[in-house]
């Protein structure tokens, strides 16, 4: 809403000083019968509203040309929260090693109907912290556009997840072919696929490198030569692929 109106008035010095400084002065009131239908108020219509509210002052003219307002029906709803994991800035060599826990995982919001309807059903939480290298357990503010017009209950939630140092593993894994076209002969030199992946340090004791293999899917592959990027399988949760290469396949 507009916070002020510029008015040219005539009056005694103390009345002018008191009004201009806002000392013990009630705000000017503009009544509106149907506020949701009004988008602007022309300045020339304001003297009739203000005449009885400016005691000891006479209005000469209104300097403010137009007051622009936007009043809508109020809406209330719940929104689900989730952590925007790809945007988290970890210290080099560290990464998340557990699912994120958000408490509470939903908040109640209240505000103008157009703003709330424009929000997604699920709000992403972004962390301001950088170079994270230890388990995370902190309060995070729920933020979104125009949030100064929207009440959030609660405005902050607690986010927890584990963080671990990553151990890089240089490996060469077996290649598995699926969906090879019938009556076709497959030519490729690689029987083993070199790759580099990183495992959270806490998982290294239980990790078995023999469980890792690569799958090369030839579905919809026509005759000729093509580069195919295999998909790595058998890695533990929260492992990261560091480096891979495509495989040249001939049919």
Protein Blocks (a to p, Z undefined) as FASTA:
>chain_A
ZZbdcddddddfklmmmmmnopaiacdddddfblmlpcbdcfklmmmmmmmmmghiacfb
dfblbacddddddddddddddddfklpccdehiacfbdcddddfbdcddddfklmmmpcf
bdcdddfbghiabdcddddddddehklmpccddfbdcdddddddddddddddddddehia
ehiacddfblbdcddddddfklmmmpcfklpccdddfehiaedddddddddehiaehiac
fbdcdddddZZ
